[in-house]
Amino acid sequence: MEGLKLVSELTIQFPELVHSIYTSADIDPSLLNHFDCYSCNNNEMERISQFNSPSAMIGLFHEPVEKKFNPNERILVLESIQDPGNLGTIIRTADWFGIKQILCSEDTVNCFNSKVIQSSMGSAFRIPVFYENLIEFLPKLNSTIHGALLDGEKLENVNPKEIKILVMGNEGKGISPSLQKHINQAVTIPGYGQAESLNVSIATGIFLHHWSQLKS
C-alpha cells in the first residue's frame, strides 16, 4: 500500500496485518513503537514503489485470515472482472453499502493484487472475497439470482428485499451466456443519453445503493 494518509490509517485499523513500513518522511514515533519502520531516501522509495511518482510512505501488509463463506448473507457476484482498479472500487463501494462478502469467478483479478488493494482504500482487508466456478457453485445456493443485463426489468421496479444474489458481468462482455442461463431475474439501469453502457464499478454502485434501501 502507498500513501502517507492511507498507510497511517491502515496501521490503526489493521495493526495485526502490518509487516513493515518504509518512508522518506519523518517517522511518527507511535509507528516506531509498534512496527518495523525503515527510513529511505527518494531513490530507494522510487525503486520499491509501483508508481512513477512514489509517495512518502509504503506499507507491506499480510493477507487477512480467510473467512468462511456465508450462504445466508447477501452475495455480490462478479464475473470475469479484469481491471484491478474496477475490482478495488467495487470492493470499496460494497464496503460503503454494507455488503459483507463478494463471490468472484475464478478468472476475476486477484483481490490481493496491489492495485486492487490500493484502489479499495483498505476495504479489501475488510470484505472477504471468494473465488469459485460460478456455473457450478451458484445453483447450489438454491436462491433467486438477479443479474445486471441490458434487457432486464428496470431497477426502480425491483423490490430490494427480493434481491439475495446480484451478478455483475465482465467490463466489455457483461454476464456470459453460460451464466445467464442461471439468472432468474434480469435487471437493468435505464439510460437516457447516448452512452452505450456504464463502467461496471459505477453500475455496481447504483445497484448497491438500490439494494441498500432495504435497510431504510
N, C-alpha and C positions, 0 to 999 in steps of 0.2 A: 504494500500500500504506500502511496506517496502523497505528501501534502502535510504541512505543519499542523493545520487545524484538524484534518481527518485522522491522522495517526494519533495525535494527542487525545482526541475523543475516543478512539477505539481502545487505547490503553486504559481508559477509565471504564468503558462499557464491558470490555472483554480482557481483563488483565491476565486471565489464565491462558489465553491464546498467544500472548506476546512471546516471540522468540528473541528478537534483538532489534535495536533501533540505531539508525545511522543518521547523522545530522551535521550540517555545516553551520547551523545556528548555535547560539548559546544553549546548552543543555539545561533543561528545567531540573533543579535539584530533586524534585519529587520523583522524576523518572529515574535518576541515578540510584535512588534508594531502593527501587523495586525491579528494575530491568537491566539487562546488559545493553549499555549505550556506548556508542563509538563516535568520536568526533572525526569528521572527514573534511578535507578541503574540496574546493569546487571541482577539480579534476577527478578526484575519487568519486564524488557524487555523480558526475557525468558517466563514469564507467559502469556504475551499478544501477543507474536509473534506466527506465524503459522509455523515457520521454526525451525529446530533443533539448528541452529546457528543464533540467531537473529541479524539483522543489527542494526546500531546505531540510526536509525530513523524509526518510524512508523507513518503513517498518516491515519486518518479517514476522508473519503470524503462522501459528499451527492451524491446521484444519480443525474445525469443531468436531466433537464426538458425534457420530452418526445417530440420528434419532429414528424412532420407529414410525413407519407409515401408519396413519390412522384412517381407515376406510370410512369412518363415521363423520369425519371432518369434511368441510367443503374442499374441493380439489380444483385447482387451476392446472390445466393440462396444456403443455406446449409441445408442438410437433415440429421438429427439424428447424429450430431457431439456430441460425448460423452466426449471426453477428454478436460478438461479446458485449458490445455497447447496448444492443437491444435487450439481451438477457439481463444484464445488470440493471437496466432501467425498469424492466418488468418486475424484477425481484424487489427493487426499492419501492415501486408503486404498490405491489402486493403487500408489502410490509406496512405501508401507509394505511391501506384499507383493511387491515386486519386478517389477511389470508395467512393461514398457519402452515401451509405446505404447498409445494409445487411438484407436479409429476411431469417428467420430460421423456420424449422419445430418446432412444439410445444414441441417435445421431445428432442430438442437440449439443451445442457447445458446452464444454465442461464448466460447471458453476464456480469452480475454483481457479479458472483462468484469471490471470492478474487483471486483465481489462474488465472482466465481469465484476470482480471484487471492487475495483476502483469505481466503476460507474454505478454500482449498487450503493455506494457510500456506506459500506459496512453492513447493509441489510442481509447480504449473503451469509453472514455469520449468525443471523437470527432465524431465517426462514429455511427449513430443511428442503433440499431439492433431491428428488428421487428419479432414477433412470430405469425405464422398463420398455419392453416391447409392447407398445400401446395396443396393438391389434389383439394381442393375446391377453393383456392384463385388464383392459377396461371392461370387457364383458363379464369378467369375474366379480366385478363390484356390484352387479345386479341393481344398477341405478340408472335413472334417466340421464342421458348425456346431451347437453346443449353444445352446439358448435357455431363458431363465427363463420358465416357464409354469406355471399353477396345476395343470394336469392332467398334469404330466410325471413322470418317474422320480424317486424320492426321491434327493436329493443324496448322501446317505450311501452309496447303492448304485452311484454312478458313480465309476469309476476316474479320478482327477485327471489321470493320464498320457494319458488319451484325449481330454482337452479341449484343443483348439488354438485354437478361436474360441468366445467366450462372448458372447451377446447379451443385453443388459438393455433392457427397454422403457420407454415413457413412464410418468410418475408416476401418471396416472389410468387410462390405457387399456392399459398393457402393450405387448407387441410387436404391431404392426399385422398384420391378416390377410394383407396382401400380402407382408410379410416372413416371416410364419410359414410360408409355402409353401416357404421355403428352409431352414427349420430341420430338421436331420436327427435330432436328439435333444432332446426336451423334458425339462427338469429342473426340479424344484420343491423348495422348502424346506418340509418338513411343519410344520404348525402344530398346536398342542394347546390353544389357548384360543379366545376368542370374536372376536378381532380379524379383520377382513375381509381385511387384507393388511398387508404390511410396507412401510415407506418404502423407496424404491428405493436410496438410499445405504446403508441398513442391510442390505438384501438383498444388494447388491453386495459388501459387506464379508464377509458369510457365505460367499458363493460364492468370493470371492478367498482366504479362509482355507482353504477346502477345496482350491482349485486349488493353493495354495502347498505342500500336503502332498507333492507330487511331488518336492520338494527335500529332504524329510526322509530 
